[in-house]
Amino acid sequence: MRNKILCECLEVTEAEIVSAIRERGLTTVRQVTACTGAGGGCNSCHPAIRAYLAREAARAATPLEAQPA
């Protein structure tokens, strides 16, 4: 996971967001904002946060043996 800044307003990284989604089982942008601050400024990162939420939900629904290494 890269340390690319995903939320420019609050300087929250992609890695911080994905880690919070995985570790806390987050499912909404509001939850991500509450945990990381991402999305709490101008809201322009909300589409990217939603994309990470969808990707992680699909990942969680896929059996471990079917997930790419």
Backbone as CSV, one residue per row, in Angstrom:
resi,resn,N_x,N_y,N_z,CA_x,CA_y,CA_z,C_x,C_y,C_z
1,MET,0.843,-1.172,0.000,0.000,0.000,0.000,0.890,1.237,0.000
2,ARG,0.556,2.154,-0.866,1.366,3.368,-0.996,0.929,4.424,0.017
3,ASN,1.784,5.396,0.235,1.470,6.503,1.126,1.005,7.715,0.338
4,LYS,0.309,7.481,-0.768,-0.243,8.552,-1.584,-1.313,9.292,-0.773
5,ILE,-1.265,10.625,-0.792,-2.276,11.427,-0.112,-3.584,11.304,-0.882
6,LEU,-4.616,10.836,-0.210,-5.922,10.698,-0.842,-6.812,11.887,-0.491
7,CYS,-6.730,12.357,0.743,-7.492,13.526,1.182,-6.505,14.681,1.326
8,GLU,-6.528,15.578,0.361,-5.590,16.704,0.366,-5.849,17.665,1.524
9,CYS,-7.117,17.891,1.868,-7.458,18.852,2.921,-6.841,18.485,4.264
10,LEU,-6.921,17.205,4.606,-6.457,16.755,5.919,-5.225,15.867,5.838
11,GLU,-4.665,15.730,4.624,-3.438,14.972,4.389,-3.524,13.537,4.913
12,VAL,-4.619,12.862,4.564,-4.808,11.473,4.949,-4.380,10.604,3.771
13,THR,-3.578,9.599,4.050,-3.043,8.757,2.980,-3.984,7.605,2.622
14,GLU,-3.741,7.086,1.434,-4.438,5.907,0.941,-4.262,4.753,1.941
15,ALA,-3.054,4.566,2.431,-2.766,3.476,3.366,-3.555,3.630,4.661
16,GLU,-3.677,4.843,5.168,-4.438,5.073,6.403,-5.910,4.728,6.213
17,ILE,-6.447,5.102,5.062,-7.857,4.846,4.784,-8.115,3.354,4.641
18,VAL,-7.308,2.681,3.844,-7.497,1.241,3.637,-7.301,0.486,4.943
19,SER,-6.323,0.859,5.726,-6.085,0.217,7.014,-7.300,0.386,7.928
20,ALA,-7.855,1.575,7.989,-9.034,1.808,8.835,-10.223,0.990,8.353
21,ILE,-10.420,0.925,7.038,-11.529,0.134,6.484,-11.369,-1.326,6.871
22,ARG,-10.181,-1.859,6.708,-9.935,-3.273,6.998,-9.995,-3.587,8.489
23,GLU,-9.327,-2.785,9.293,-9.215,-3.081,10.722,-10.510,-2.836,11.491
24,ARG,-11.280,-1.860,11.051,-12.495,-1.496,11.790,-13.781,-1.929,11.096
25,GLY,-13.656,-2.519,9.902,-14.833,-2.977,9.187,-15.732,-1.841,8.732
26,LEU,-15.134,-0.724,8.341,-15.912,0.446,7.938,-16.631,0.187,6.615
27,THR,-17.835,0.753,6.486,-18.625,0.518,5.280,-19.187,1.787,4.662
28,THR,-18.976,2.935,5.287,-19.513,4.191,4.747,-18.455,5.289,4.767
29,VAL,-18.661,6.284,3.913,-17.765,7.445,3.898,-17.815,8.139,5.255
30,ARG,-18.978,8.231,5.845,-19.121,8.886,7.151,-18.255,8.194,8.206
31,GLN,-18.227,6.869,8.189,-17.401,6.123,9.140,-15.918,6.380,8.888
32,VAL,-15.517,6.408,7.624,-14.119,6.683,7.282,-13.743,8.081,7.771
33,THR,-14.628,9.051,7.564,-14.374,10.414,8.018,-14.233,10.463,9.535
34,ALA,-15.111,9.770,10.242,-15.051,9.762,11.708,-13.754,9.145,12.216
35,CYS,-13.265,8.126,11.542,-12.058,7.411,12.001,-10.755,8.054,11.555
36,THR,-10.749,8.622,10.355,-9.482,9.116,9.796,-9.463,10.619,9.537
37,GLY,-10.636,11.226,9.447,-10.735,12.637,9.084,-10.894,12.835,7.586
38,ALA,-10.507,11.829,6.802,-10.599,11.936,5.338,-12.044,12.195,4.919
39,GLY,-12.222,13.158,4.051,-13.562,13.485,3.576,-14.256,14.530,4.412
40,GLY,-13.588,15.027,5.419,-14.202,16.006,6.305,-13.984,17.444,5.902
41,GLY,-13.263,17.655,4.804,-12.997,19.019,4.347,-13.893,19.392,3.186
42,CYS,-13.337,19.368,2.002,-14.062,19.828,0.814,-14.940,18.744,0.182
43,ASN,-14.801,17.513,0.608,-15.569,16.369,0.111,-15.145,15.870,-1.272
44,SER,-14.135,16.429,-1.878,-13.748,15.994,-3.226,-13.161,14.582,-3.243
45,CYS,-12.750,14.060,-2.104,-12.198,12.710,-2.061,-13.270,11.651,-1.803
46,HIS,-14.516,12.059,-1.623,-15.579,11.087,-1.352,-15.689,10.007,-2.424
47,PRO,-15.613,10.332,-3.728,-15.667,9.253,-4.729,-14.541,8.238,-4.563
48,ALA,-13.349,8.697,-4.253,-12.224,7.779,-4.062,-12.436,6.929,-2.814
49,ILE,-12.949,7.524,-1.746,-13.221,6.760,-0.528,-14.272,5.698,-0.814
50,ARG,-15.331,6.066,-1.553,-16.365,5.089,-1.913,-15.777,3.948,-2.732
51,ALA,-14.838,4.265,-3.631,-14.193,3.228,-4.446,-13.390,2.273,-3.554
52,TYR,-12.666,2.800,-2.573,-11.919,1.936,-1.649,-12.860,1.096,-0.810
53,LEU,-13.969,1.673,-0.371,-14.959,0.903,0.396,-15.498,-0.251,-0.433
54,ALA,-15.829,0.008,-1.696,-16.363,-1.043,-2.579,-15.313,-2.119,-2.825
55,ARG,-14.080,-1.704,-3.076,-13.011,-2.674,-3.326,-12.769,-3.555,-2.113
56,GLU,-12.752,-2.951,-0.944,-12.498,-3.718,0.273,-13.684,-4.609,0.630
57,ALA,-14.900,-4.185,0.318,-16.074,-5.031,0.552,-16.007,-6.255,-0.342
58,ALA,-15.618,-6.061,-1.598,-15.487,-7.189,-2.527,-14.363,-8.119,-2.070
59,ARG,-13.284,-7.544,-1.599,-12.150,-8.330,-1.109,-12.569,-9.171,0.090
60,ALA,-13.326,-8.577,1.002,-13.772,-9.285,2.204,-14.745,-10.411,1.870
61,ALA,-15.476,-10.260,0.769,-16.467,-11.269,0.378,-15.844,-12.418,-0.409
62,THR,-14.599,-12.251,-0.850,-13.911,-13.270,-1.637,-13.167,-14.217,-0.705
63,PRO,-13.371,-15.526,-0.857,-12.631,-16.481,-0.013,-11.123,-16.271,-0.154
64,LEU,-10.407,-16.457,0.925,-8.960,-16.214,0.939,-8.217,-16.982,-0.153
65,GLU,-8.609,-18.229,-0.393,-7.888,-19.012,-1.385,-8.082,-18.470,-2.797
66,ALA,-9.114,-17.656,-3.030,-9.368,-17.102,-4.367,-8.751,-15.720,-4.534
67,GLN,-8.220,-15.128,-3.458,-7.642,-13.793,-3.534,-6.244,-13.858,-4.110
68,PRO,-5.899,-12.855,-4.950,-4.527,-12.813,-5.485,-3.526,-12.543,-4.373
69,ALA,-2.352,-13.070,-4.513,-1.305,-12.903,-3.495,-0.727,-11.519,-3.524
